Amino acid sequence: MKKETPRGRADLPDMAAFTELCHSHGLKVTPQRNEIFRQLLISRDHPCADALYRRVKRKFPGISFDTVHRTLQTFTDLGLAHVVEGTGVPRRFDPNLDDHYHFWCRICRRVFDLPVRDQDKRGVALELPDYQGYRVLKARLVLEGVCAECLQKTHDDMDGGRSL
């Protein structure tokens, strides 16, 4: 169901798998829905609905923001994307369904995927006590800080452009 994508990763569903999943859930495969999914797949920036709307609107000028937003929610409901929580408003979407963390830069506001290291595989949620009536199914981690690029710019600004 997965194959190499323009984003350069093998962990994302291809368009044929997308079409099959839509059909299995009784959804029409429209050119607009295809384009929204394609734009999400090739994105590297964990886009919000507005960013995807602007990209899709180039090909489909008549598409509405509401259509893009509802379609992204449908993709999330079907398991084709995740909402990246903890990055403030607006919500961002991620087509990478493999286990990974997110790093949110508080300066440039970009979101980066971070791999789950072998020593992290057990996960914090599995070490939590089993609360009566609750069962942890998934844990999400969003780290906040300053990305390497912004950190370098901050260093450059602080020392007048000289290397420290």
Phi and psi in degrees as a GROMACS rama.xvg file:
@    title "Ramachandran Plot"
@    xaxis  label "Phi"
@    yaxis  label "Psi"
@TYPE xy
-113.753  146.934  LYS-2
-152.023  172.298  LYS-3
-59.883  137.352  GLU-4
-119.808  170.22  THR-5
-58.4466  -22.637  PRO-6
-76.3365  -7.47493  ARG-7
82.3634  22.3402  GLY-8
-130.097  145.158  ARG-9
-92.6617  4.04978  ALA-10
-94.7319  8.98524  ASP-11
-112.218  143.14  LEU-12
-65.4179  147.667  PRO-13
-88.8346  175.538  ASP-14
-66.4787  -33.631  MET-15
-65.114  -41.8656  ALA-16
-65.8975  -36.5657  ALA-17
-61.4784  -46.7227  PHE-18
-61.5498  -44.452  THR-19
-61.9123  -43.0759  GLU-20
-64.9194  -42.5241  LEU-21
-58.8969  -48.0133  CYS-22
-61.3196  -40.1936  HIS-23
-67.2758  -19.6511  SER-24
-104.764  10.9281  HIS-25
73.5694  21.9006  GLY-26
-96.321  138.292  LEU-27
-71.0323  143.518  LYS-28
-98.5197  95.7407  VAL-29
-96.138  157.432  THR-30
-57.1441  -37.5772  PRO-31
-66.3095  -44.5714  GLN-32
-63.2704  -41.0513  ARG-33
-59.3376  -44.6238  ASN-34
-67.813  -39.2501  GLU-35
-61.0505  -45.6611  ILE-36
-65.6757  -42.6528  PHE-37
-60.5645  -45.1123  ARG-38
-63.8104  -37.4391  GLN-39
-65.1781  -43.065  LEU-40
-61.9282  -40.2403  LEU-41
-86.5334  -5.58967  ILE-42
-73.1764  149.614  SER-43
-117.585  0.499668  ARG-44
-111.76  14.1263  ASP-45
47.901  65.2374  HIS-46
-68.6483  151.948  PRO-47
-85.6187  171.163  CYS-48
-59.5405  -38.9259  ALA-49
-64.2189  -41.8666  ASP-50
-63.2499  -43.6701  ALA-51
-66.4536  -37.8621  LEU-52
-57.795  -46.4869  TYR-53
-63.2125  -36.4096  ARG-54
-71.1604  -44.3836  ARG-55
-69.3512  -33.9135  VAL-56
-61.8618  -25.2643  LYS-57
-62.2457  -37.032  ARG-58
-91.3104  -33.1223  LYS-59
-125.915  81.8166  PHE-60
-58.2438  -24.5858  PRO-61
-87.6803  -1.94058  GLY-62
-71.1237  145.016  ILE-63
-98.1256  156.166  SER-64
-59.4174  -40.9075  PHE-65
-59.801  -38.8754  ASP-66
-62.0825  -45.9484  THR-67
-63.4946  -45.9459  VAL-68
-62.1131  -47.093  HIS-69
-64.9571  -36.8762  ARG-70
-65.6486  -41.2808  THR-71
-62.9728  -38.4157  LEU-72
-65.3222  -38.5713  GLN-73
-62.3137  -44.1206  THR-74
-58.6972  -40.4858  PHE-75
-65.1961  -45.1655  THR-76
-61.0546  -34.5599  ASP-77
-83.2406  -7.47449  LEU-78
84.3837  17.5595  GLY-79
-86.9112  -13.6631  LEU-80
-154.98  161.875  ALA-81
-118.22  151.304  HIS-82
-87.0383  130.496  VAL-83
-86.2156  107.56  VAL-84
-84.1822  160.556  GLU-85
80.8171  14.2395  GLY-86
-110.598  15.8702  THR-87
81.0041  -163.165  GLY-88
-103.022  141.136  VAL-89
-86.0672  168.088  PRO-90
-63.9789  145.07  ARG-91
-114.363  156.03  ARG-92
-120.087  146.274  PHE-93
-135.862  121.676  ASP-94
-82.2831  -6.74373  PRO-95
-77.5309  109.208  ASN-96
-94.6286  -5.37205  LEU-97
-72.4213  157.51  ASP-98
-62.6881  126.347  ASP-99
-164.065  163.993  HIS-100
-101.736  169.542  TYR-101
-121.753  144.602  HIS-102
-119.986  123.475  PHE-103
-109.338  118.546  TRP-104
-81.1912  123.443  CYS-105
-76.3724  -10.1172  ARG-106
-94.6532  -59.7268  ILE-107
-88.8426  -11.2833  CYS-108
68.5226  16.8428  ARG-109
-80.384  157.271  ARG-110
-117.673  132.052  VAL-111
-117.904  144.407  PHE-112
-82.633  134.72  ASP-113
-120.161  133.911  LEU-114
-68.8223  152.484  PRO-115
-84.5963  119.721  VAL-116
-76.2302  158.89  ARG-117
-54.1679  -41.6914  ASP-118
-70.5642  -12.7938  GLN-119
-92.6982  -8.4748  ASP-120
-58.0302  -31.4984  LYS-121
-65.0916  -37.071  ARG-122
78.0497  145.593  GLY-123
-61.6717  -40.0777  VAL-124
-61.6439  -31.4296  ALA-125
-72.689  -19.0566  LEU-126
-90.9862  -8.81764  GLU-127
-70.5029  145.726  LEU-128
-62.4132  150.011  PRO-129
-76.0725  98.5699  ASP-130
-71.2415  139.714  TYR-131
-60.0471  124.136  GLN-132
87.9467  1.69211  GLY-133
-125.481  146.152  TYR-134
-138.677  121.341  ARG-135
-75.3063  125.229  VAL-136
-103.514  -32.7498  LEU-137
-155.791  144.188  LYS-138
-121.923  141.622  ALA-139
-121.49  141.026  ARG-140
-127.128  125.617  LEU-141
-121.247  117.942  VAL-142
-92.5356  139.793  LEU-143
-115.002  143.092  GLU-144
175.217  -147.537  GLY-145
-122.297  125.169  VAL-146
-69.6026  165.566  CYS-147
-58.5986  -41.5419  ALA-148
-64.1463  -46.3377  GLU-149
-69.1691  -34.7368  CYS-150
-63.1936  -41.5831  LEU-151
-64.6151  -42.7595  GLN-152
-61.8348  -40.2273  LYS-153
-63.3593  -43.2397  THR-154
-61.2271  -44.297  HIS-155
-61.8361  -40.5682  ASP-156
-67.0609  -38.7643  ASP-157
-70.0531  -31.5108  MET-158
-109.992  20.7489  ASP-159
67.4208  24.2074  GLY-160
94.5692  -7.28857  GLY-161
-80.9995  148.499  ARG-162
-72.5458  141.512  SER-163
